[in-house]
């Protein structure tokens, strides 16, 4: 798992999103694996993967993400996710 995370972190060091400068379906699928599925299967620390942490912050700050959170649970604040 850490080899995969290291490769992902290396890719994200070269561009904002997985496919370059545009947010794509690849990012949507990957963020699920990095967030939700991470808690369901195996809790892994991303502390040493600074580019993955930056990536997750960028996704969290997208206006579309805030709209999803509002629809999912209007009582949840974005910073809680």
N, C-alpha and C positions, 0 to 999 in steps of 0.2 A: 504494500500500500504506500509506503514511504517513497518508493521509486516512482510510482505514478504521480504522487504529489510533487515530488522534485521536478519531474518533467513538466507538469502543469505550471508550477511556479516559474520555471525557466521560460516557458512560452509567454506567460503574463508579464514577464520582465521586458518583453519586446513589443507588446502592444496592450492597449487598454482592454480590449475584449479578445476572445479566443480567435475570432476570424479576422482580426485587424482592428480598424477604427469603428466598425459598425457592430452594434448589438444584434445578435442573431439567435436562431433557435438553439445553436450550440451552447450559448450562454445559459439559456433557460434550462436546458437539460442538465448542464453541469452544476448550476447553482442548487438544483434539487439534491444532487449527490453530495455536494459540499455542506448542505444545511440539514434539511429534513431527514434524509436517509442516514446521515451520519449519526443522528440520535437514535435511530431505530435499529441499527446494526452494530456499530462500533464507534465509540467515542474516541476521536483522535484530536490531538492538539495541533493547531496550525501555527503555533507561536514561532516556529523557525521558518515558516513560509510567508515571508513578508509580502510578496506579490499576490498571493492568494488572499491574504487579509485585506490588502488594498482593493482587490477585485470584489470581494464581498461587501466592502464599504461602498464602493461605486454602485453596485447593484442595489444595495439598501437605500441609497440616496436618489435613485431614479423615481420620478413622479409616478410612473406606472406601478412600481412596487408599492408605493403608498396607497394607490387606489385599490390594489389587490388586498392589502391588509384591511382597509376600510370595509371592503365587501365581505371579507372572510369573517372578521370580528370587529364591528365598529367600536368596541370598547378598548381594543388593543392599540397602543401607540407604536409608531414605527420604531422608536428606539428600543422597544421591548422585543423586537424580532431579530 
